[in-house]
Amino acid sequence: MRTRASVDAVIKAYDIRGVVGDGIDADFVRDTGAAFARLMRAEGATLVAVGHDMRDSSPELATAFAGGVAEQGLDVEMLGLTSTDELYYVSGAKDCPGAMFTASHNPAKYNGIKLCRAGARPVGQSSGLATIADDLVAGVPGFDGPAGTVTESDVLADYGAFLRSLVDLSGIRPLTVAVDAGNGMGGLTVPAVFEGLPVDIRPLYFELDGTFPNHEANPLEPANLRDLQQFVLDTGADIGLALDGDADRCFVIDEKGRPVSPSAVCAIVAERYLADRPGAAIIHNLITSRAVPEIIAENGGRAVRTRVGHSFIKATMAEENAVFGGEHSAHYYFTEFFNADSGLLAAMHVLAALGHQDSPMSEMMARYDRYAASGEINSRLENSTAQAERTEAVLEAFADRTESVDRLDGVTVSLADTPAWFNLRASNTEPLLRLNVEAPSAGEVDALVSEILAIIRA
C-alpha cells in the first residue's frame, strides 16, 4: 500500500516527477497508467498516445505505463522517441489523451510524466492529478472488460509537416541557425521540422544521450548557454536556438552571442499575432517582463496575466479564447497548436520575423528590452516551512518600500515610486525557492538581488 506522502512527493501541481527508483519506478508507473486510463475512460476516451524522451529509464517506464492503460481496456499507440510537443500534436490531431515520459530539464536521475486529455487539454492537480493520486493511495480498481491493444507508430514526419504549415518560412532570406539540442529530443525533431526550409542548421550536441554529457539540458541556467553562445560566434550564425531536454522550450541567442530574453520573444510573437488578429487575448505569466503587457496593449491586444505552469496557461488559453501565451521560462503556447506549447513553433515565428527584414537579430530585438532582469535565481531550501519563513522575512524587510503584494503565485512585490518588482515562488518540481527581479537598470536589479538573497540564504 502506498502512503499519501510518497504519492504526493512525486505528483506535482501540473505533472508527475521524481528520482527514478525513489518514488518513480515501473510498478508505480503501471498503476499510474491504470489510474489515468480509468479517468480518461470515464470521459469517453478509447485510445492513449504514449511517447518518451532519450533518458535511459524512459522506454521501460513508458512500456509499464502502457501496460496499465491496456489493463483498463483502452488501446495504446506507442510513439517511441518523441518530443513533448510532438506528443501534444498527436493528442490534438487524433483527439486522444496522451502521456509523455520526460523530466524535461532535470538531471539524468529524474523522470516523470506529462499528461494531457484529448485535444492536448491539460491534466493538472485540480483537473485529474488529485484523482489519480487518490487511486494510487487507495489502490486502482481492476477492470472487468477486455484489455486494450498496444501498437507502435512513427509520426515524426507528420509532426514536422504540421509545424511547417503553421508558419510560412518560404519567403524569408537565407538564415544560418545554430542549434544546441543539449543531447535532448531536439536532435531528432529539429532536422524533421526544418527539412526543405531556407535555413542552414548548424547542429550542436544533437546526439541523443539521456546522461547529458556536455551540459544539463536546461537553457534557463546561463552556464548551459555558453557553448551555444560561442558556437554562434564561431559559425557566424544569424541566430542561435537552445532547446531543453524534451524540446518543448526554446531559448534564443542573437548574432553577437547574447541571450534574448524569453519575454522579448513573447512580445515579438504577440506582435505577429496581433497584426492579423487585432484585439485578441494574449496570455503571459506573472514572471514575464512588464514590457510584455505594455507591448500587447500598444498593439491593440488584451493582456491576460496568469500563474506559472503549463496546465494553468493552457486552461486560461481556453477560457479567454487567447491566440498565444508565453512564459518567462520559454514555454510558448499557440491557439492553432491545440493551445499547447512548442519550442520549435516559437522558433519558427522568430525566424519568420528575422527573415522578412534585413536587420540583424540584435537590432530587431533591441526595442523589446525595456527593463533589466535578473533571470530566475534558485535557492535550495529543503522544506515548505523554511520557504515560507524566508519569504515572510523578505516581505517584512521590504514592507516600508512596498506598493503592493500579489499572491497569485508565490508573492509578487511591486515597489513604491519605481517600476521595479520581484517575485518569490516555490518550485513545483524541486526543493527550490525561485527569485525573479526586474527594474529599470541592471544596477538596481543587482542591488535588489543581493539584498533579497542575503535574507533567503542567511
C-alpha positions in Angstrom: 0.0 0.0 0.0 1.4 3.4 -1.0 1.4 6.2 1.5 -0.1 9.6 0.8 3.3 11.2 1.5 5.1 9.0 -1.1 2.5 9.8 -3.7 2.3 13.5 -3.0 6.1 13.6 -3.2 6.1 12.9 -7.0 2.6 14.2 -8.1 3.2 17.9 -8.5 1.0 20.8 -9.4 0.9 20.1 -13.1 2.9 16.9 -13.8 4.5 13.8 -12.2 8.2 13.9 -11.5 10.8 12.4 -9.2 14.0 10.4 -8.9 13.9 7.0 -10.7 14.0 4.2 -8.1 12.9 6.6 -5.3 9.3 7.3 -5.9 9.3 6.7 -9.7 9.5 3.0 -10.8 7.8 0.6 -13.2 5.2 -0.6 -10.6 4.3 3.0 -9.7 4.1 4.0 -13.3 2.0 0.9 -14.3 -0.6 1.8 -11.6 -0.5 5.5 -12.7 -1.3 4.3 -16.3 -4.2 2.4 -15.0 -5.5 5.3 -12.9 -5.1 7.7 -15.8 -7.0 5.2 -18.1 -9.9 5.0 -15.6 -10.1 8.8 -15.6 -10.0 9.0 -19.4 -12.3 6.1 -20.0 -14.9 8.0 -17.9 -14.5 10.9 -20.3 -15.1 8.7 -23.3 -11.6 8.0 -24.5 -10.7 4.8 -26.2 -7.0 5.5 -27.2 -4.0 6.9 -25.3 -0.8 8.0 -27.1 2.5 7.4 -25.2 5.8 9.0 -26.0 9.2 9.1 -24.3 12.4 11.0 -24.3 16.0 9.7 -24.5 16.6 9.1 -20.8 17.8 5.6 -20.0 14.8 4.9 -17.8 12.2 6.2 -20.3 11.5 3.2 -22.5 10.9 0.8 -19.6 8.6 3.3 -17.8 6.7 4.1 -21.0 6.1 0.4 -21.5 4.9 -0.1 -17.9 2.5 2.8 -18.2 1.1 1.4 -21.5 0.5 -1.9 -19.7 -1.5 -0.2 -17.0 -3.6 1.7 -19.6 -4.3 -1.5 -21.6 -5.3 -3.4 -18.5 -8.1 -0.8 -18.1 -9.5 -1.6 -21.6 -8.0 1.4 -23.6 -5.8 1.0 -26.6 -2.3 2.4 -26.7 -0.3 4.0 -29.5 3.4 3.9 -28.7 5.2 6.8 -30.4 8.7 5.8 -29.2 11.3 8.6 -29.1 9.3 11.8 -29.1 9.5 15.5 -28.0 6.8 16.7 -25.7 5.3 18.9 -28.3 5.2 16.0 -30.8 3.1 14.1 -28.2 0.8 17.2 -28.0 0.5 17.2 -31.8 -0.7 13.6 -31.7 -3.1 14.3 -28.9 -4.6 17.2 -30.8 -4.6 15.6 -34.3 -6.1 12.3 -33.2 -8.2 13.8 -30.4 -6.9 11.3 -27.8 -5.3 11.6 -24.4 -1.5 11.4 -24.1 1.4 10.7 -21.8 4.9 11.9 -22.3 7.7 10.4 -20.3 10.3 13.0 -19.5 11.8 15.1 -16.7 12.3 17.9 -19.1 15.4 19.9 -17.9 16.0 17.9 -14.7 19.2 15.9 -14.3 19.5 12.4 -15.6 18.4 10.6 -12.4 14.9 12.1 -12.7 12.0 11.1 -14.8 8.3 11.9 -14.9 5.1 12.1 -16.9 3.3 15.0 -18.6 -0.3 14.0 -19.1 -2.9 15.5 -21.3 -6.5 14.9 -22.2 -7.8 14.6 -25.8 -7.0 17.7 -27.8 -3.9 18.3 -25.7 -6.0 19.7 -22.9 -4.2 19.9 -19.6 -4.3 17.5 -16.7 -3.2 19.3 -13.5 -3.7 18.9 -9.8 -7.2 20.2 -9.8 -8.1 18.6 -13.2 -7.2 15.0 -12.7 -3.9 14.6 -10.9 -5.5 14.6 -7.5 -7.9 11.9 -8.6 -5.0 9.8 -9.9 -3.2 10.3 -6.6 -6.3 9.1 -4.6 -6.4 6.0 -6.7 -2.7 5.3 -6.2 -3.1 5.6 -2.4 -6.3 3.5 -2.2 -5.4 1.0 -4.9 -6.5 1.2 -8.5 -9.7 -0.8 -9.1 -9.5 -3.5 -11.7 -11.4 -3.6 -15.0 -13.7 -6.4 -15.9 -13.7 -5.9 -19.7 -11.2 -7.0 -22.4 -7.7 -5.5 -22.3 -6.7 -2.9 -24.9 -4.2 -3.3 -27.6 -0.7 -1.8 -27.8 0.6 -0.7 -31.2 3.6 1.4 -32.4 3.7 4.3 -34.8 6.1 6.9 -36.1 4.6 10.4 -36.6 7.7 12.5 -36.8 7.3 13.4 -40.4 3.6 14.3 -39.9 4.5 16.5 -36.9 7.2 18.3 -38.9 4.8 18.9 -41.8 2.2 20.3 -39.4 4.5 22.8 -37.9 5.7 24.0 -41.3 2.0 24.5 -42.3 1.5 26.9 -39.4 4.4 29.4 -40.1 5.3 30.3 -43.7 9.1 30.5 -44.0 9.3 30.0 -47.7 9.9 33.7 -48.5 12.5 34.6 -45.9 16.1 35.5 -46.7 18.5 32.6 -46.1 19.5 32.2 -42.4 22.2 30.4 -40.7 20.8 28.9 -37.5 23.0 27.4 -34.8 21.0 24.9 -32.6 22.1 23.4 -29.3 19.9 20.4 -28.7 21.6 19.6 -25.4 21.7 15.9 -26.3 17.9 16.0 -25.9 15.0 15.4 -28.2 15.7 18.4 -30.4 18.4 16.3 -32.0 15.6 14.2 -33.5 12.9 16.8 -34.2 14.9 19.8 -35.5 16.0 18.1 -38.7 12.5 16.8 -39.4 10.9 20.3 -38.8 13.3 22.4 -40.8 13.6 20.0 -43.7 13.4 21.8 -47.0 13.3 25.3 -45.5 15.7 28.1 -46.4 17.7 27.7 -43.2 21.2 26.3 -42.8 21.1 24.4 -39.5 24.4 24.2 -37.6 24.0 21.4 -35.1 25.5 21.2 -31.6 25.0 18.2 -29.3 22.4 16.6 -31.5 23.3 13.0 -30.3 20.5 11.7 -28.1 22.0 10.9 -24.7 20.0 11.0 -21.5 23.1 11.3 -19.4 23.6 14.8 -20.8 27.4 14.5 -21.2 28.0 18.1 -22.4 25.7 20.2 -20.1 22.3 19.9 -18.5 19.5 20.4 -21.0 18.2 23.4 -19.0 18.8 26.6 -21.0 17.3 28.6 -18.2 20.6 28.4 -16.5 23.1 30.8 -18.1 26.0 28.3 -17.8 24.2 25.9 -20.1 24.0 28.6 -22.9 27.8 29.3 -23.0 28.6 26.6 -25.6 25.9 27.9 -27.9 26.9 31.5 -27.5 30.5 30.6 -28.6 29.1 28.3 -31.3 27.1 31.2 -32.8 30.2 33.4 -33.0 32.3 30.6 -34.4 29.8 29.7 -37.1 28.8 33.3 -38.0 25.2 32.3 -37.4 22.4 34.8 -37.7 20.7 33.3 -34.6 21.1 30.6 -32.1 18.4 28.3 -30.6 18.8 26.3 -27.4 16.3 23.5 -26.6 15.7 21.8 -23.3 15.7 18.0 -22.9 12.2 17.3 -24.2 12.4 20.1 -26.8 9.2 21.9 -25.7 11.2 25.1 -24.7 13.3 27.3 -26.9 15.8 30.0 -25.9 17.2 32.4 -28.4 20.8 33.8 -28.9 21.4 36.8 -31.1 24.2 37.0 -33.7 26.5 38.6 -31.1 26.2 35.6 -28.8 23.9 37.4 -26.4 20.8 35.8 -24.9 17.5 37.2 -25.9 15.0 37.2 -23.0 12.0 34.9 -23.3 9.9 38.0 -22.6 11.2 39.6 -25.7 10.3 36.5 -27.7 6.8 36.7 -26.2 6.5 40.2 -27.3 7.6 39.6 -30.9 5.3 36.6 -31.4 2.4 38.6 -29.8 3.0 41.4 -32.3 2.9 38.9 -35.1 -0.5 37.6 -34.0 -2.0 41.0 -33.3 -1.0 42.2 -36.7 -3.6 39.7 -38.1 -5.9 39.5 -35.1 -6.3 42.9 -33.5 -7.9 42.9 -30.1 -7.1 39.3 -29.5 -6.2 38.0 -26.0 -2.6 37.1 -25.3 -1.6 35.2 -22.1 1.5 36.0 -20.1 2.6 34.6 -16.8 3.3 36.8 -13.8 7.1 36.4 -14.2 7.4 37.8 -17.7 8.6 41.4 -18.1 6.2 44.2 -17.7 7.2 45.1 -21.2 5.1 42.2 -22.4 1.7 43.6 -21.4 2.8 47.0 -22.4 3.6 45.9 -25.9 0.4 43.8 -26.2 -1.6 46.9 -25.2 0.3 49.1 -27.7 -0.6 46.7 -30.5 -4.2 46.6 -29.6 -4.3 43.3 -27.8 -5.7 42.3 -24.4 -3.1 41.0 -22.0 -4.2 38.3 -19.5 -1.9 37.5 -16.6 -1.8 34.1 -15.1 0.3 31.9 -12.7 3.3 29.8 -13.8 2.8 26.3 -15.2 1.6 24.7 -18.4 -1.7 23.4 -17.1 -2.6 26.8 -15.8 -1.6 28.6 -19.0 -3.5 26.0 -21.2 -6.6 26.3 -19.2 -6.5 30.1 -19.3 -5.9 30.0 -23.1 -9.1 28.1 -23.5 -11.1 30.2 -21.0 -10.0 33.5 -22.6 -10.1 32.3 -26.2 -6.5 33.5 -26.4 -4.4 33.2 -29.6 -1.0 33.0 -27.9 0.6 32.6 -24.5 4.1 33.0 -23.2 6.1 32.2 -20.1 9.4 33.6 -18.7 10.8 30.0 -18.9 10.5 30.0 -22.7 7.3 27.9 -22.9 5.1 29.3 -25.7 1.5 28.3 -26.4 -0.4 28.6 -29.7 -4.1 28.5 -30.5 -3.6 26.6 -33.7 -1.4 24.1 -31.8 -4.3 23.0 -29.6 -3.4 25.7 -27.0 -0.3 23.6 -26.3 3.3 24.7 -26.2 6.0 24.1 -28.8 9.5 25.5 -28.7 10.1 24.9 -32.4 6.9 26.7 -33.3 8.1 29.7 -31.3 11.4 29.5 -33.1 9.8 29.5 -36.5 7.9 32.6 -35.6 11.1 34.3 -34.6 12.8 33.1 -37.8 9.9 34.5 -39.9 10.2 37.9 -38.2 14.0 37.9 -38.7 14.0 36.6 -42.2 11.5 39.1 -43.5 13.7 42.1 -42.7 17.3 43.0 -43.2 18.4 44.0 -39.7 20.4 41.5 -37.6 18.8 39.8 -34.6 20.3 42.2 -32.1 18.9 45.3 -33.7 15.5 43.7 -34.3 15.1 42.7 -30.6 16.6 45.8 -29.0 13.3 47.7 -28.8 11.7 44.9 -26.7 14.3 45.2 -23.9 12.8 48.0 -21.8 13.9 46.8 -18.4 16.7 44.9 -16.8 16.0 41.5 -15.3 17.8 39.0 -13.1 16.6 35.8 -14.7 15.5 33.0 -12.4 17.7 32.5 -9.3 17.3 29.4 -7.3 17.9 28.9 -3.6 17.7 25.3 -2.1 15.5 25.2 0.9 14.6 21.6 1.9 11.0 22.1 3.1 8.0 24.3 2.6 8.2 25.7 6.1 11.7 27.1 5.5 10.5 28.5 2.2 7.5 30.2 3.8 9.6 31.6 6.7 12.2 33.1 4.3 9.5 34.6 2.1 7.9 36.3 5.0 11.2 37.6 6.2 11.8 39.2 2.8 8.3 40.8 2.9 9.0 42.2 6.3 12.3 43.7 5.1 10.6 45.4 2.2 7.4 46.5 4.0 8.3 50.2 4.0 9.1 50.2 0.3 6.2 48.1 -0.9 3.4 49.4 -3.1 1.5 46.1 -3.4 1.8 42.4 -2.8 0.2 39.9 -5.2 -0.1 36.2 -4.1 -1.4 34.8 -7.4 1.7 32.5 -7.5 4.1 32.9 -4.6 4.5 36.6 -3.8 5.0 39.4 -6.3 6.1 42.6 -4.7 5.8 45.9 -6.6 8.0 48.6 -5.1 6.8 52.1 -4.5 8.0 55.0 -6.7 9.6 52.7 -9.3 8.6 50.1 -11.9 10.8 47.6 -10.0 9.3 44.4 -8.8 10.3 40.9 -7.7 8.6 37.5 -7.3 9.4 34.7 -4.9 7.8 31.3 -5.5 8.4 27.7 -4.6 9.3 25.3 -7.4 6.6 22.7 -8.2 9.3 20.1 -9.2 12.3 20.7 -7.0 13.0 21.9 -3.3 13.9 25.4 -4.5 12.7 28.9 -3.8 12.8 30.8 -7.1 13.6 34.6 -7.3 12.9 36.9 -10.3 13.7 40.6 -10.2 13.0 43.3 -12.7 14.0 47.0 -12.5 14.8 49.9 -14.8 18.6 49.3 -14.7 21.0 46.4 -14.2 22.4 48.2 -11.1 19.1 48.3 -9.4 18.5 44.7 -10.2 21.8 43.7 -8.8 21.2 45.6 -5.6 17.8 44.1 -5.1 19.0 40.5 -5.8 21.9 40.9 -3.3 19.6 42.2 -0.6 16.9 39.5 -1.1 19.4 36.6 -1.4 21.1 37.7 1.8 17.8 37.2 3.6 16.9 33.9 1.9 20.3 32.3 2.3 21.0 33.6 5.8 
